[in-house]
Amino acid sequence: MTREEFEQIVVEEFPQAVPEKFHQLIKNVGFLIEERSPNGDLLGLYHGIAHTARGAHYGEGPTMPDTITLYQQEIEEEARDKGLPVAQVVRETIWHEVAHYFGYDEDQVRNREERRDTI
């Protein structure tokens, strides 16, 4: 899959991954796409100050955006290994990383994923 095709999937899947009521709450976050993760086993990575940890003075002065990085090769491999569409893995990865943005730690995110998958 080309980088452009992957980018288009990301654009199309964001609204499916994150409920609309949360869209306006996501601020100062850049979505990045990298070919591979540094250690070869991450689908995505949130880097920044979680929304719930931002104090009253957050954003005063120069504030670098948080980032959510999606790793194309790992996502494609995950999709292939599990027999899923790439779009589904992108959607789930966006959801996972946005949950970190909203302050959920890894255990909380995985717990919510497990509960969501059993419904």
Secondary structure, DSSP 8 states (H G I E B T S, - for coil): --HHHHHHHHHHHHHHHS-HHHHTT--SEEEEEESS-TTS--SEEEES--GGG--TTTTSS----EEEEEEHHHHHHHHHHHT--HHHHHHHHHHHHHHHHTT--HHHHHHHHHHHHH-
